Amino acid sequence: MYDGEFWSNADSLMQLYDVGMSSMFTMEAAAVAELADAIGRPEGPMLRKRAESMRVLIAAHLWDETGRIFTNKFSNGSFYRRISPTSFYALLANASTNAQAELMMTHWMMNRTRFCVTPNGDMAGNDPHRCYCGLPSISADDSAFGKTGNDGYWRGHVWAPMVQLTYWGLQNYDGVPAVRTARKALAKQATDMMMEQYDRHAHICENFSPNREAADCTGDTFYSWGALAGMVSLVEAGYY
């Protein structure tokens, strides 16, 4: 997703208007506002104003009508159309309309050539040699998918923190049927992916290959955040 020259030595800023970073900033401000209220601190209104300001900016500037998804943008105003799960983080920020959320599900998340989340969460019809498990770290139709770095370390492997953040965003749009379907399916596929490696090797992966025939984990083989791939199913079942 970050292939290219995005850094400015002149002002020490990344020259990319980033959906994921902006959305997590918004989510953080809203969450810290709740914490401030809970302990009687006065910063709640200021933090909510900060979150709302960024939410409005994401909605106004980062929706790509052509791509039908929230998309990173260059400083010249053009979109950088390499899509990763961070595009779904706009749902974390509540920056998406219901119609936009539905388009992202049908054209991207539940598209077998892109993020490969099948409606029933059973991976049926997914390519077992390419994108069998859902939510790879770059869209499976990207030319960089599966290239270099342990055959896809950040170019297609599935990362459980991305699953968790995407899942939280999907929760915000439960009233949209396509989003609800995608959320339940993502939780099932992520947990099945995790349990496949655990049952075979007793490993909780730092990251998981989207390839069904993957022999074992990539990265570290007993990694705390890898368990988030199973955590989402516990949340979906109402245990948390």
Secondary structure, 3 states (H helix, E strand, C coil): CCCCCCEECCCCEECEECHHHHHHHHHHHHHHHHHHHHCCCCCHHHHHHHHHHHHHHHHHHCEECCCCEECCEECCCCECCCCCHHHHHHHCCCCCCHHHHHHHHHHHHCCCCCCCCCCCCCCCCCCCCCCCCCCCCCCCCCCCCCCCHHHHCCCCCECHHHHHHHHHHHHCCCCCHHHHHHHHHHHHHHHHHHHHHHHHHCCECCEECCCCCCCCCECCCECHHHHHHHHHHHHHCCCC
